[in-house]
Amino acid sequence: MDQLVAMRVFARVAELGSFAQAADALDISRAAASGHVAALEKHLGVRLLNRTTRRVNLTAEGADYLRRTRRILDEIADAEETLRGARSKPQGRLRVDVPVAFGRYLLLPALPGFTQRYPGIELDLRLNDRVADLVADRIDVALRVGPIRQSGLVARRVAQFNIVTCASPAYLEARGEPKTPDDLRGHRLLAISPPGGGSPEWTFPPPYTPRRLKLGFAMQFNAVEGPVISAAAGLGIVHAPDLIVAEYIARGELKLILEDFTVPGPPMSLVYPSAGHQSPKVRVFSDFAADLLRRYTDEVRSWLRTGHRPGGPTPSVG
């Protein structure tokens, strides 16, 4: 038995849920595909797949083995890519996971420049506010906000946003503008629900702690775009990353308030499974994303400081 070939066949059968489809994809016979998997199961001494007349499903042991097999096959692909000289010409499938707001407002508008520069990279881009398991989901690089809690990852800190407070001009004209965080108690507040449940907490410089303020919230959302869009529609006040609200402020849909009470937000990092962070395709995308974030952060600070937005919605890919 060629164990590496058998592992590749097993992975493809598991992904497609069919021996026939896997055989077609690999350009081998169905009997050969079945024989490779049977030999692998005999070698391991466990059943990896449950077969029925219509479908093939993973056993518990098979699911665990598939996760490990994918990691091994990805590492082999990365090694082969490097040896073929891909360092000068990055290529292959690149799985990227980023928060929805970052993807929508910054990454997607800038992607044409990246794909033009690296046509050999096939992007599998996932916009996701859930913290995915990079190893289990076979993700090559992800953008994370805040501390990195998953073990076995390599992290590269690239930027940091500020938390600002704003509301629409129409709302402020109708309800008045708060001058200190204490004044927020008389307003409609729009917040992001904490991932683990409980009540939202807005952070301001001391002595304006959440315990002192005891704010109530008129509306809560499970994604950062919800309160920002609602605030622009005049429904209340939002406390959000400056990178997200900058465009709304530049268009005049939101106005900064409580500027003296701005606080730093958590850091933003690019993270990778430890085995794959030196892959050429990962390296060039990481440099692109880091540069994009840093330059956009600098531009946003300028917009908010001067009240003037000097160009297009995002920095170009230099």
C-alpha positions, 0 to 999 in steps of 0.5 A: 500500500502507498499510504500517501496515495491512500490518504489522498483518496480517503480525503477526497472520498470523505470530502465528496461523500462518494467513491464514484465522485472521488474516483472521477476527480482523481481519474482512477477507477471506483474499484481502485478508490475503494481498494485504497481506502480498504487497505488504509483501514486494514493498515490502521485497524479501524473503520474510517467510513460507513458505506451505504448504497447512496452515501459514504459517511465518516466514523468518529475515528474517520473524522479525527483521521481526516483532520490530521490527514488534511494537515499532512497533505497541506504541509506536503503541498506547501513543501512541494510548492516551495521546491518548485520555485513558487517563492518567486511566483506564489500559487495554489489555493489560499483559504482566508478567514476574516471578520465580516466588516473587515472583508466588506469595507476594506478587503473586498474593494482592494482585492482586484489589485491583489488578484492582478498581481498574483493570478496564480493564487486561488482565493477561498475567502470566508467572511465570518464573525465566528472564531473558526478553528484554523486547523480543523477548517484548513484555514491558511491565514485569518484576521483576529481581533483581540487575544489569540486563545487557540493554541498552536498558532503563529500570530503577527500583530498588524494594527490597532483600532480606536473605539469611538462614539458617534450618532447621526446629525439628525439624531443629535439635533433631535435629542441633543449631544452628550458631553460626557459618558455620564450623559449617555444614560439619557439616550438610545444606545445601540450595542453589539451583544457579547459573544458569551452572552450577558450585557454589553459594556462600553469602555471609556477612560477612568473614572467612567467605568461600566460599573459607574455608568450602568448603561442601558441599551435600546437595541443589541446586535450580533455583528458590528454592522448592525449598530453602525447602520442603525445609528446612521439611520438615526436610531441612536448612538453607537460605540464602535471601531473607528475603522468601521465608522470612518466611511459613514463619518466621511459621508456625513451620515455619522458625527463623532461625539465624546472625542475626548473619551476615545479609547484604544481597542484590542489589537488586530493580528494575522494568525496561521497554523504553525506549519504553514505560515512560511508558505509563499502564498500565505506570506504575500497575502499576509504582507498585502493585508498587513500593509492594507490595514496599516495604511487604512488605519493611518488614513482613518486617523487623518480623516477623523482628525481633519474632518476631510476624506482625501481620496477613495474608500480604501488605499490602493494596493501599492 
